[in-house]
C-alpha cells in the first residue's frame, strides 16, 4: 500500500485548523465540514481533505464512519507539536516568521525571487516551497505570471494603518451594539482562560505568531456574536491586511500584557450584559493600539 506524503499546503492547513481548535473556534464534538473549511481558508476541498486526514493521524480530531471528522476533547496541543516536529516544520516556521518580520520592517521588496530568498535566508528549497505555499494560502503573496512572487496589498503606510483602525472602531463597536448580538458562554470562557493564562507567562514564552492568533480570534469571535455576516467579513479582511504590519509589533511584551487585560475587561462588560460599556472599552482598546502603532 502506497503512503502519500502530505503536501506543504496540506501541512499548513492542518496547523491552521489545529490552531483554531486550540483557540476554541471549533467546540468539542463539532463537525469539521470540508466545504465550510474550504470557504474559510479560501482553498479547494482536496487540500482540506488531506489536512483533516493528517490531523486525524496525529489524534487532534477523529473520524466517524459515514459522518466525517469531528473535534474531541484531548490532543490539540500535542498534535500541534507533532505537526511542528514533522519534516522541517521548525525550520519552516522560523523562515515564515523571518519573512513576515522582514517585510513588516520594509526589508523585503514587493516582488520575491526564489533564488534570492534561498541566498538571503540559507534555507533548503523544500522549506522555502513549504513557506511560500503557506503564505499563498494565507493570501499574503501570490504567484506572478512567469516567475517570482508578489506581496498582496497590506497596510503599508501610516495613513492606511490609521484608516484601518478607525474603520475597525466603526465596525467592531457597532457589532457589539447590534440588536442580534448573542454571546456564546463557552467561547467566552475559553477566550477568558486563554488571556488569563497569557498574563502569567514570561516574555520568552510568548511568540508574536501565538499572540496574533489569539488576538485575531478574540476580535473575530465578537464579530460573530454580532450575528451580522458583513461585520464578520469586514473584520476578517482587516485581519488579513494587518497580518504583516502588526506581527512585528506583537514582539513587545508590554503590548501583549496590556491588550490581554483590555480583552478581559471587554469580556467582563459583555458578561454583565452591558453592551454600551463593552463598545466604549473596545473603542478605547483600538485607539490605544493605534497610538502605539
N, C-alpha and C positions, 0 to 999 in steps of 0.2 A: 504493500500500500504506500503510495507516494504522499509525503508530508509537504504541504505547501508552506513556505516561509511567509510570514506577514509582510506586506509592503510597508514602506515608510509612512504612507498616508494612513493605512490601517492601524499602525502602531500609534501614530499621533492621535487619531480619533479615539482609540482605546484609552489613552491617557486623559483626553479631554472628557470623555464620558465618565471615567472613574473619578475625575476631579469634581464633576457635577454631582455624582453620587455622594462623595465625601462632604460636599457643601450642603447636602440636603435638598438639592433641586429635584431629585427623584426619590421620593419617600420609600421606605422599606415596603417590599412586596408589590411595588408598582411595576406595570408592564413597560418594557422598553421597545416601543414600536419602531421598525425600520423607517417607515415613511416619515414619522414625526421627527426622528433624529436626523434624517437626511435633510429635511427642511430646516432644522435648527442649525446644522453645520454647513448648509449650502453645498452638499455633495450628493452624488447618486446613492442609491440603496446598496450597491455592490460593496463599496468600501465599508459602509456601516455594518453590513452583514459580517464582513471579515473582522471588524473591530469587536463586535459582540462575541464572536467565537473566541477571539483572543482573550477577552475579559473573562469569559466562562472558563477557559482553560486555566486561568490564574485564580479562579474562585471568587472573583469580585461580584459575579452575578450567576444565576443558574438558569438552566434551560428546562422548560416543561414541554413534554411531547405534545405536539399539535396546538400548542398555545404560544410558544415563543420564549423570549428571555425576560427574566424578572430580577429585580433588586432583592437582596436579602440582607439580614442584619449584620453579618460579620464579613470581614475580609477586605473591606475597601482600602484601608491604609496599607495592609500587607501587599495587596495586589498592585497598588501604585508603585511601591518599592520594587516589586518583582519586575514590573514593566520597565522601570528606570534602569534596573540592573541588566536587562537583556541587551545584547548585541549593540554595543556602543551607545547605549542610552544616556549614560552620564556625560560622555563627551559631546553628544548631540545637544543635550540640554545646555551645556556650557557654551557651545557655539551659538545656540539660539539666543541666550542671554547677551552674549557679546555683540551679536549683530544688532539687536534691539537697542542696547546701550549706546553703541557707536552711532547708530542712526539718530537716536534722540539727542546726542551731543554734536550732531552735524558733522560727523567724521566719515560718513559714507555718502557717496553721490546718489542721485536719483536712480541711476542705472547700475546694475550689478553684473559683472562678468565673472563666470565661474573660475577661470584660471587666476584672476586677480584675487578672488576670495581664498583660493587654495594657498596662494603665496602669502597673503596677509595673515591668515589665521593658522597656517601649518596643520590643517586637518586633512583627513582622508577624503577621497572623492565620494565614498559611500556615506560618510557622516554629513558631508555638505549636501548631498542629494536628499537625505532624510530631513535636514533642517529647511531646505528650500521648499520641499513638499509640505512641510508643516506650516510654513509661513504663507504658502499659497492657499492652503485650506482655511487659514485664519484671515484671508483677504488682506494681508499685509503687502504682498507683492503679487505680480502676475508675470507670466512668460511673455517676452517680447517677440514679435514676428522676426524670424531669422535667428537671432542669438541674444542671450542675456536675459536679465530680469529687471522689472521696473517696480519701484515702490509705488503703492497706491496712494491717493490723496490722504493727507493727515493734517493735524493741527500744527502746521509748520511755521506759524508766526504768532507773536504775542497778541496781535489783533484777533486772529482766528481763535486762539485759546480763550480770550476774554468773551468773545461772542458765544463760544460753546458753553461756557459756564453760565452765562446769562440765559441762554436757551434752556439749559438744564434746570435752572431755577423756575422758569415758567412751567415746564412740563412735569418736573418732579414734585414741586409744591402743589401744582394743580392736581396731580394724580392723587395726592393724599386727601384732597378735598372732593374727589369725585363722589357723586351720590351712590354709585355702585361699589365703593371701596369695601372690601371684605378681607380682613387679615386671617391667615391660617395659623392657628395657635402652635401647631407642631413645627412649622417652618420658622416661626418667630423664636421658638425655644432653641432650635438648632443654631440659628443665627446668633442669638444671645450667648449661647455656650461657646461658640467659636471665638467671638470677640472678647469674652471674659477670659478665656484661656490664653488668648494672644497677649493680653495685658500682663500676664505673669511671666512671659518669656523674655530672654535676653536678646539683644540686637543681633548677635551672630546666629541665632536660631530661627530668624525670620527672613525669608528670601523676598525680594521685590516681586517675583512672579507669584508667590503664595499670597501676598497681601493684595496684589492687583486682582487676583481671582476672588478672594473673599470680599473685597470692596465692591467689585462689579456684581457679584452675586447678591449682595445686600441691596444695592440700588435697583437691580432688575427684579428682585423679589417684591419690593414695594411697588414697583411699576405694575407687576402682575396683579397685586392686590387691588389696584385701581379698577380692574375689570374693563379697562379701555385698551383695546388691542393696538390702537395707534400710538398711545403713550408708550407701550411696551416696545413697539417697533422703533420709535424715535430714540428711546434710550439705548437700545441695542446698537443703533447706528452710531450714537455718540461714544459708546464704549469702544467700538471698533476704531473710531477715529483717534481716540486718545490713548490707545494701547502703547504706541511708541513713545509719545511725549511724556506720559505720566509714569511709565515703567521706571525710568531713571530716578524720578522724584521719590519713589517708594523705598529707596535705599536709606532714607533719613528716618532713624528710629523714632525721633520725637514726633514726626508726622504720623507715623503708624499708630503711636500711642494716643495722640490727640484725636485722630479720626475714629479710632476704636471706641473711645469714651463718648464721642459725639453720636456715634451709631447707637450705642446703648441708651443714650438719653432719648433719641428718637423712638426707639422701641418702647421705652417706658411710657412715652406720651401716647403711643398707639394702644398699648395695653390698657391705658386709663381711658380709652375712648375719647381722647382729646385731639381730634384731627387738626384743629386750628393751631394748637401748640406744636404738634408734630411738624406741620408745614412751616411754622416760624423757625423751629430748630433746624429743619432742612435748609431753609434759606440761609441761616447763619452759617451752617456747616459748609455749604457750597461757596459762599462769599469768603469764608476763611481759607478754603482750599485755593481759591483764585488768588487771594492776596499772597499766598506762599509760593505760587507757581512762577 
